Amino acid sequence: LKLKHHNRYPYSSIISRKKFSWPKKKKLAFYIAMNIERFSFGEGKIHTPSYTTPQPDVRNYGWTAYGLRVGIWRFFDLIDKLKLPACYLVNSSIYDHGLEIIKKIRKRKDEIIGHGRTNTESQGELSLEKERELIIEATETIKKNEGKQPKGWMGPWISESYNTPDILQENGYKYLMDWPMDDQPIWMKTKRGKILTIPYPVEINDAPAMLYRHHTPKEFAQMFIDQLDVLLEMSEKYSVVCGLSLHTFIVGQPFRFKYLKKMLEYVKNHKKKKKIWFTRPGEIADYVYKKKIKKKIF
């Protein structure tokens, strides 16, 4: 039996790679990723804390909208107070319905990452032509408003087709975040060159943890704390990336926000914080490209 293989990258054990450090000899790169998602009313996919209802599903639509109206602003206040950088996985439709949020991101000088047009749709289900149209439309909206190409992409619902890395690389993207197969950035082959993958957590992620596996906010906070501590310990052997994935309508809820505050205070005040590079995915990618770390980890 011969299993199919994607041929995007070869097998490589983390223990066999040449060692490297992040800037200023830091060992762990930590970033916060906040998903800023908008949904279409009365149709398509949507997140839910329990179950969906017949369309128009006003309960779940309103619950997701709460994140844009209230939850994100709690988050901004917290990271402003803690002086932490962040990145945002942004549905391009936010530019039509939430410009105040975008202005705040600009003021903070944080990173905007392409995240499709809306999480009502999933790009992995589309034809080559339709997927290319989605990526180009979302990208052009960000470029038009921000005056520059976004460096990174995360597919809506972490969805990809067999063509996604090729389309992204052809449209100017430096990295993607859909493949959770490593603790270090990894180079992937494309039809016309290469693209970098930045580790993005599917477990230290508030959506699957609390909506689908039904962990409590307290349990989720402990999961993150344990993840950080173990990665910090392991980073003595090889430098790694630790991400925290969030959604405005999940951790933006008051009873969960209480534990988000504890999580971010924990990492900011960690006894080993001198070994932590508080950063964003785009800065991680820039460092890998600049230092040509591909020769060390691929």
MOKAJO-V386273 format. One record per helix or strand of 3 or more residues. SS is the DSSP state (h for helix, s for strand). FROM is the first residue (numbers start at 1). LEN is the number of residues. If there is no record, write none. Layout:
ss = {SS/SS}
from = {FROM/FROM}
len = {LEN/LEN}
//
This chain:
ss = {h/h/s/h/s/h/h/s/h/h/h/h/s/s/h/h/s/h/h/s/h/h}
from = {14/23/28/58/87/92/99/111/123/128/156/164/186/193/206/217/240/254/273/276/281/294}
len = {3/3/9/25/4/5/10/4/3/19/3/7/5/5/7/18/8/15/3/3/11/4}
//
